[in-house]
C-alpha cells in the first residue's frame, strides 16, 4: 500500500511538472470566464478576419484574445476590446461582462489616450522637429494625466472582478534602427521607439501598483519591427489607413499571444 501511494504521489508530481513545462496547466481558464478588454491592439485591427457582429470595433478571430480562448477553452469568453478605445471608453462600454466569476482579464489601453494616431500622422507628414515636438507633448500627457486614467480603469476592473487575474499588455517598438529603410528618418524612428518605451514604462508601473501582471511584447517583436525585413506590423497603408501601424496576424499570434500565455 505504501509503495502504491508513493507511486501515485510521484506520478502526480510528474504530471504537474509536465503541465508546467508544456504550458497546459493554466488554471485561470478552467476556473472561470475570460474577458478581453482594450483598444485596437487587443481587438485585432490589422489582423483581418473581423467578426461581423463587432462592427467598427473590428474584433478579429486572429487577435490574441480570440486565439487564447480557442486554445484554452475557458468556461466563457467575452471579447469587448474595440478599435479606437480610450480609457473612458473601457469604463463606459467594456466592463459589463466582469463579475466575481471572472478568472482572467486581459487589457491593452493608453495608446489612444496619449495621442498615438496624431503622433504618427505628425511624424509621417511633417518635419523631424515637428515630430519630436508632438512626441514631447505626448510624453507630458503620459506623465501628468494618463496615470490617473489608468488607475480609474484598473480600479474598476478590480471592483467588478475581485477574483480575476489581470494581465496588462503593452505596445511594441515600431522600428528596427540602424538599417536602410524608406520612409521616416532615423531621427523620427528612434523618437517613436523611445515614445513606445516611455508609454510602456508608465503603464507597467500603474499595473504593478494594482497588483496586475505586466506582459511586455517588446521582446517578442524584436526582429519583427518595421524596417526589419520580417515585420509583424503594418506600415503606412494608404488604402486602409486604419490598419497602419497595427500588428499583422503574425504579430498577434507571434508577438502578443506568447506573452499572454506566459502571464496568464
C-alpha positions, -999 to +999 in steps of 0.1 A: +000+000+000+028+024+009+045+017-024+012+023-043+007+056-025+043+066-032+039+057-069+008+077-071+025+107-054+054+105-078+030+102-107+011+133-096+044+153-093+054+142-128+021+153-143+023+186-126+058+191-139+047+182-174+019+207-172+043+235-162+068+226-189+042+223-217+020+252-205-011+230-202-016+238-165-032+272-169-057+273-141-073+307-148-091+295-179-105+263-163-118+281-132-140+307-148-145+333-176-121+352-197-128+388-205-107+407-231-108+444-228-089+472-245-081+490-278-073+481-314-042+462-304-064+438-284-094+438-308-070+428-336-072+457-361-047+448-388-051+411-384-081+407-407-109+381-403-131+405-384-163+393-367-192+409-385-210+413-352-183+436-339-189+464-364-165+493-361-148+477-331-131+453-356-127+423-334-106+397-352-106+359-349-069+363-354-065+386-324-046+372-294-077+371-271-096+350-296-066+327-302-061+323-264-097+314-258-097+289-287-066+272-273-076+272-236-114+268-236-124+290-207-159+284-193-169+315-212-153+342-232-163+379-235-145+399-262-152+436-257-120+453-269-127+479-295-108+498-322-100+534-311-108+528-275-095+551-248-097+546-210-130+564-208-145+540-235-134+510-214-152+524-184-183+533-204-189+503-225-165+473-220-168+463-183-203+447-183-191+411-186-169+414-155-182+398-123-170+377-093-167+346-115-143+363-139-110+344-137-089+362-163-089+397-177-065+410-204-062+446-215-042+470-236-051+506-232-035+540-231-020+545-265-050+563-279-053+585-247-016+595-253-024+605-289-009+576-308-027+584-341-018+621-340+018+613-332+021+590-362+003+615-385+026+643-375+057+622-378+048+609-413+037+642-427+059+668-410+095+676-402+118+659-377+114+689-353+076+688-355+076+650-349+098+654-318+077+683-305+045+662-308+061+633-291+072+655-262+036+667-259+025+630-257+051+623-231+039+652-210+004+637-211+018+603-201+034+620-171+006+642-159-027+627-170-025+591-181-016+575-147-049+587-132-069+575-161-053+540-159-059+540-122-096+546-128-098+517-153-077+493-132-097+501-100-130+495-119-117+461-131-108+451-095-141+463-082-162+444-107-140+413-109-123+409-075-111+374-081-097+379-116-061+375-126-055+407-147-029+408-174-019+442-188-003+441-222+019+468-236+029+481-270+058+471-293+086+493-306+078+501-342+111+504-360+144+485-364+171+511-362+205+513-379+193+500-412+185+515-445+147+520-447+125+540-469+101+564-453+108+581-419+142+594-409+163+576-384+156+605-360+119+600-362+121+563-360+142+564-328+119+590-313+089+569-319+106+538-304+116+559-274+080+571-270+068+535-270+092+527-243+081+557-223+044+547-226+051+511-217+071+521-186+042+543-174+016+516-180+038+489-164+042+510-132+004+515-128-002+478-135+022+468-108+007+493-083-026+475-088-011+440-084-017+432-121+006+411-143+026+431-169+030+414-203+058+431-223+056+425-260+088+444-270+109+412-267+087+391-289+085+418-315+123+423-316+135+413-351+100+419-365+098+457-364+092+478-394+124+480-415+135+446-402+125+427-434+102+405-414+077+430-400+048+420-378+034+455-380+017+472-409+035+503-423+015+532-436-013+518-457-030+545-478-056+520-490-066+511-454-054+539-431-069+523-400-046+493-402-015+514-404+010+507-375-010+479-361+001+442-357-005+418-385-020+384-379+016+371-373+021+399-348-010+388-329+000+351-328+037+355-326+040+388-307+011+391-283-002+356-277+030+342-263+033+369-236-004+364-226+003+327-224+033+334-201+015+359-179-019+342-177 
